[in-house]
Structure formats: C-alpha cells, structure tokens
Amino acid sequence: MDNNLRLPQYLKTKIASLDNENYKQVRKVLLKNNLNTVCDGARCPNKCECYSSKTATFLILGDTCTRNCAFCNISQKTPLGIDLDEPMHVAQAVLELGLKYCVITSVTRDDLKKNNDYGSIHYKNTIELIRKLNDDVKIEVLTPDFKGDKIALDRIVEARPDVFNHNIETIKRLYPIARQMADYDCTLDVLNYMKTKGMITKSGFMLGLGESFDEIKQLILDLNSVKLDILTIGQYIRPSKKHLEVKKYYTLDEYSKIEEFIKENTNIYPIVAPLARSSYKAKEAYEAICQL
C-alpha cells in the first residue's frame, strides 16, 4: 500500500517560477484560445518543465472522459458537446508558440458513435488545420482506441500525422482493475493496424501497479510483436486517494534493467525514466527513429 511508501527524491519535481517568460506565454496562449492540456488535466509531473520550454500537449474533445480508468485524473463525468472551433484554436496556438513538433491527445469519447466517429473526425480536422497554418510542423497524436473501429482509424491515417501513439498503460492481468472499459488485445490490434498503414507507432505504460518483472517483459515483447517503434515507460504516481494505490516505486537501477531488456530483445526505441510520460522527449524520439 502506498500509505507505507515514501516518494523517492528523484520523483520530486521543482515548481516553475511564475516569472519564466515561456511559462507565462504558454499559459497566455492556452487561455486566449480556450484550450485544455493533458499537462493540467492529468496533473503531469513534467508540466512546469514543458511549459517553461514553451510546449504543451493539447487535449481536444473536451476535458471529460467517458471511461473510468482507475489511475487517471481526467474528469469522468458526462461529456459536453464538441467545440467545432477547437481545431482552429489548436492550430492557432501552435502557430503562436512557434512549435516545430506538437502533440495532440484527447479524452475518450465512446458517446460519439454516429458515423463511426468516436472523435476521429475532430482529430482529422485538427491535424489538417495545424498543417494549413504551419507548413513545417511535425505532429504526433495520442489517441484513444476508437473502439478498434477501422473506419475511425482510417481517418487518422488519411490525415497522416507523423507519429501515431496509443497507450497500452499496463500489463494484461491488471486491465480489469486499472482499465475496466478497455481491452489489452484491442490496443495491440490498433497499434498493429496502424503499423500496417505505414505509420510510426508509439505506446507507453506505467510501473508500480503491482506488475512483476516477467509481466513487464511479456508486455514489451507483445508490443514488439506488432512492430512498435517507440515506447515510453514511467512511474505511476497516485493523483489522489480515490485512485489506485502505488504498489512499488521502482529504483533507477530497475529502470536501467528494463531499458537494457528492450535494447537487447526488441527493435523498439525506449524512453525509460521515472518521470517519463507519453509525450516526454517526443521530438527527440521521433528524430532518433527517423535516423535509423
């Protein structure tokens, strides 16, 4: 139980100075364009570092998720309607911040069933408008599974983001506990399908929910079997007492062993660190893959 665990020093992050000009500019642009970020919604520990570097991970399709993942801090109430102006607002924010690499993610919208949508139409519009205003920007999308719907996935393929990211989150055994409304095999199928369409694929999972090292290795091998390109692995940090407890804080040596296993047994580019999250060092990972 995490009540008996103390947060390691290497998981403690500094509070950004409110005088940091980049931090203030990101805040100003987000407010001006009425945009959400996963940095705020999911209480990402890297938010201050990223904002201070003049970047953010845009959260589209509202700020309320239709699923009930037991580790996530995103609101899980009844979602509102879609802001049809949001794609243009995101594109404008990318332009104003001068981003050369941007990450777009969203809440899951299982309620948007009409026309095999699940939010894919909004993603496509966002990608296309970003490119219309920003000629040389690279775009990474971190999408939900769209219920595994191939019509929805094909919309993303048509928009041609530079990287397609969909997180597997945890080992298969823990899905009934951590991701009751998701399916492990569906996630693998989505990643495999997007790889067959020529996409650079990416995924991520958390450590500390009760998984064994053998289960971690099997998860990595499962991702390698669908020819995954990039994998992020970081420590789960409990957002509140309402969320799943932390069963273990991994040591830096254990992170090194996991990274070593990936390098020796797969063709996956790893980003393995205590505070690694889905979009952590995203631009660096993309550039590394392109050089291989």
ABEGO torsion letter per residue (X at the ends): XAAABBBBAAABBBBBBAABAAAAAAAAAAAAAGBBBAAAAAGBAAAAAAAAAGBBBBBBGEABBABABAABABBABBBBBBBAAAAAAAAAAAAAAGBABBBBBBBBBAABABGGAGGAAAAAAAAAAAAAABAABBBBBBBBAGGGBAAAAAAAAAAGBABBBBBAGBBAAAAAAABAABBAAAAAAAAAAAAAAGBBBBBBBBBGAGBBAAAAAAAAAAAAAAGBABBBBBBBBBABAABBBBABBBBAAAAAAAAAAAAAABABBBBBBAABBAABGAAAAAAAAAAX
